Amino acid sequence: IALAFYDWPGYAGGPNIMARRLLPELKRRGHAVRGHVLSRGDASPAADWLETEGVNVCRGSLLWGTRRKVRWFLKALQEFDADIFIPFISAAAAYAGRWVREAGRPTIVSHVSDDAFNWGMADEFAIRNHAWKASGLHCISQALADQVKAQCHAATVATIPNWGEATKHVATQSGPIRVVYSGRLNQPQKRI
């Protein structure tokens, strides 16, 4: 399983958090996994951490142009013959997915926020029926999945909330309510 994601020092976004959760868990379950990480420089804290967990990582530059990134992904994927490729929210990786799919390997793009970029990814790689269409689309919520299906009944869509299981631990219910939130403060997408 090959997964593309972004990372750089100080970045705490969904792609690298998901990679830190998903890749070691898939490895623990016996899958061969590889992270294809693009960063702004040589430093990638998520890639460094994944390597300490025994996860295979291939590093590239986020500063390259799209065509160069596409070629980099294709070369990296030749070195690691994945059964499935997850471009996550990388447009360049999703464009590389065309040739991965044509070689008989499924590609799964992601739709993880109700914003213009993610809708653009969903439209280009899941809704529109053309050569760039991925094998399937992962939506982070059922609401997003329903909206995609309303636009394209033929889209192959799966809902996987937040790429991880919720904990079964519950805080004590006595005393004042204390809330910790990690994420961007944005009403339309995060409702906070």
C-alpha positions as CSV (number, residue, x, y, z in Angstrom):
1,I,0.0,0.0,0.0
2,A,1.5,3.3,-1.1
3,L,0.3,6.6,0.5
4,A,1.2,10.1,-0.7
5,F,1.2,12.9,1.8
6,Y,2.8,16.3,2.7
7,D,4.9,17.2,5.6
8,W,7.3,19.9,6.9
9,P,8.5,21.1,10.3
10,G,5.6,22.7,12.3
11,Y,2.9,21.2,10.0
12,A,0.2,19.4,11.9
13,G,-2.3,19.0,9.2
14,G,-4.6,16.0,8.4
15,P,-2.3,14.4,5.8
16,N,0.6,13.8,8.0
17,I,-1.5,13.0,11.1
18,M,-3.4,10.4,9.0
19,A,-0.1,8.9,7.7
20,R,1.2,8.6,11.2
21,R,-1.9,6.7,12.2
22,L,-2.6,4.6,9.2
23,L,0.8,3.4,7.9
24,P,2.1,1.9,11.2
25,E,-1.3,0.2,11.8
26,L,-1.3,-1.3,8.3
27,K,2.2,-2.5,8.8
28,R,1.3,-4.0,12.2
29,R,-1.5,-5.9,10.4
30,G,1.1,-7.4,8.0
31,H,0.8,-5.2,5.0
32,A,3.8,-3.9,3.1
33,V,3.5,-0.1,3.2
34,R,5.4,2.9,1.9
35,G,4.9,6.6,2.6
36,H,5.6,8.9,-0.3
37,V,6.2,12.3,1.4
38,L,6.7,15.6,-0.2
39,S,8.2,18.4,2.0
40,R,9.3,21.9,1.6
41,G,12.9,21.0,2.3
42,D,14.9,18.0,3.6
43,A,13.1,18.0,7.0
44,S,10.0,15.8,7.5
45,P,9.2,15.1,11.1
46,A,6.4,12.7,10.1
47,A,8.7,10.7,7.8
48,D,11.4,10.6,10.4
49,W,8.9,9.3,13.0
50,L,7.5,6.7,10.5
51,E,11.0,5.4,9.8
52,T,11.4,4.8,13.6
53,E,8.2,2.8,13.4
54,G,9.8,0.6,10.7
55,V,7.7,2.2,7.9
56,N,9.4,2.5,4.4
57,V,9.4,6.1,3.4
58,C,10.4,7.8,0.1
59,R,11.0,11.6,0.2
60,G,10.6,14.2,-2.5
61,S,10.2,18.0,-2.7
62,L,6.9,19.9,-2.5
63,L,8.6,22.8,-4.3
64,W,8.9,21.0,-7.6
65,G,6.3,21.7,-10.4
66,T,3.4,19.3,-11.0
67,R,5.0,17.5,-13.9
68,R,8.2,16.8,-12.0
69,K,6.2,15.6,-9.0
70,V,4.1,13.3,-11.3
71,R,7.3,11.8,-12.7
72,W,8.8,11.5,-9.2
73,F,5.7,9.6,-8.0
74,L,5.8,7.3,-11.0
75,K,9.5,6.5,-10.5
76,A,8.9,5.9,-6.7
77,L,6.0,3.7,-7.4
78,Q,8.1,1.6,-9.9
79,E,10.5,1.0,-7.0
80,F,7.7,0.0,-4.7
81,D,5.2,-2.1,-6.6
82,A,2.1,-1.3,-4.6
83,D,-1.2,-3.1,-4.9
84,I,-3.0,0.1,-4.2
85,F,-2.0,3.8,-4.3
86,I,-3.6,6.4,-2.1
87,P,-2.7,9.9,-3.4
88,F,-4.6,11.4,-0.4
89,I,-4.9,15.1,-1.1
90,S,-2.0,15.5,-3.5
91,A,-3.1,16.6,-7.0
92,A,0.3,15.6,-8.5
93,A,0.0,12.2,-6.9
94,A,-3.6,11.8,-8.2
95,Y,-2.4,12.7,-11.7
96,A,0.3,10.1,-11.4
97,G,-2.5,7.7,-10.4
98,R,-3.7,7.6,-14.0
99,W,-0.7,5.5,-15.1
100,V,-0.8,3.5,-11.9
101,R,-4.5,2.6,-12.6
102,E,-3.7,1.9,-16.3
103,A,-1.0,-0.5,-15.0
104,G,-3.8,-2.4,-13.2
105,R,-3.4,-1.0,-9.7
106,P,-6.3,0.8,-8.1
107,T,-6.0,4.4,-6.9
108,I,-8.1,5.9,-4.2
109,V,-8.3,9.7,-3.9
110,S,-9.6,11.5,-0.8
111,H,-12.3,14.2,-0.1
112,V,-11.6,15.3,3.4
113,S,-13.1,18.8,3.7
114,D,-16.1,20.8,2.3
115,D,-13.8,23.4,0.6
116,A,-12.9,24.4,-2.9
117,F,-9.7,22.4,-3.1
118,N,-11.2,19.2,-1.9
119,W,-14.2,19.6,-4.2
120,G,-11.8,20.3,-7.1
121,M,-10.0,17.0,-6.3
122,A,-13.3,15.1,-6.1
123,D,-14.5,16.6,-9.3
124,E,-11.3,16.0,-11.2
125,F,-10.5,12.5,-9.9
126,A,-13.9,11.0,-9.0
127,I,-16.9,12.8,-10.5
128,R,-15.8,13.6,-14.0
129,N,-15.5,10.6,-16.2
130,H,-12.3,11.0,-18.1
131,A,-8.7,9.5,-18.2
132,W,-7.7,11.0,-14.8
133,K,-10.6,9.4,-12.9
134,A,-9.3,7.3,-10.0
135,S,-10.6,3.9,-9.1
136,G,-12.4,5.2,-6.1
137,L,-13.0,8.1,-3.7
138,H,-12.6,8.1,0.1
139,C,-14.9,10.7,1.9
140,I,-14.3,11.7,5.5
141,S,-18.1,12.0,6.1
142,Q,-21.3,10.5,4.8
143,A,-22.5,14.0,4.0
144,L,-19.7,14.5,1.6
145,A,-20.2,11.0,0.1
146,D,-23.9,11.7,-0.4
147,Q,-23.1,15.0,-2.2
148,V,-20.6,13.3,-4.5
149,K,-23.1,10.5,-5.3
150,A,-25.7,13.1,-6.1
151,Q,-23.4,14.6,-8.7
152,C,-22.2,11.2,-10.1
153,H,-24.2,8.1,-9.4
154,A,-21.4,6.0,-11.0
155,A,-18.7,7.2,-8.6
156,T,-17.2,4.5,-6.4
157,V,-17.3,6.2,-2.9
158,A,-16.5,4.9,0.6
159,T,-16.9,6.8,3.8
160,I,-14.0,6.4,6.3
161,P,-14.3,8.9,9.1
162,N,-11.0,10.5,10.1
163,W,-8.9,7.5,9.1
164,G,-9.0,6.1,12.6
165,E,-11.2,4.6,15.3
166,A,-12.6,6.7,18.1
167,T,-11.4,5.8,21.5
168,K,-13.7,3.9,23.9
169,H,-12.3,6.0,26.9
170,V,-14.6,8.5,28.4
171,A,-13.7,11.3,30.7
172,T,-15.3,11.6,34.1
173,Q,-18.6,13.4,33.9
174,S,-18.3,15.3,37.2
175,G,-17.0,18.9,37.5
176,P,-16.7,21.6,34.9
177,I,-16.6,20.7,31.2
178,R,-13.2,21.0,29.6
179,V,-12.7,20.7,25.9
180,V,-9.5,20.3,23.9
181,Y,-9.7,20.9,20.2
182,S,-7.0,20.4,17.6
183,G,-7.7,21.8,14.2
184,R,-8.4,24.9,12.3
185,L,-11.1,27.2,13.6
186,N,-13.4,27.3,10.6
187,Q,-17.2,27.3,10.7
188,P,-18.2,25.8,7.3
189,Q,-15.8,22.9,7.3
190,K,-15.2,22.1,11.0
191,R,-18.3,23.6,12.5
192,I,-16.3,25.3,15.2
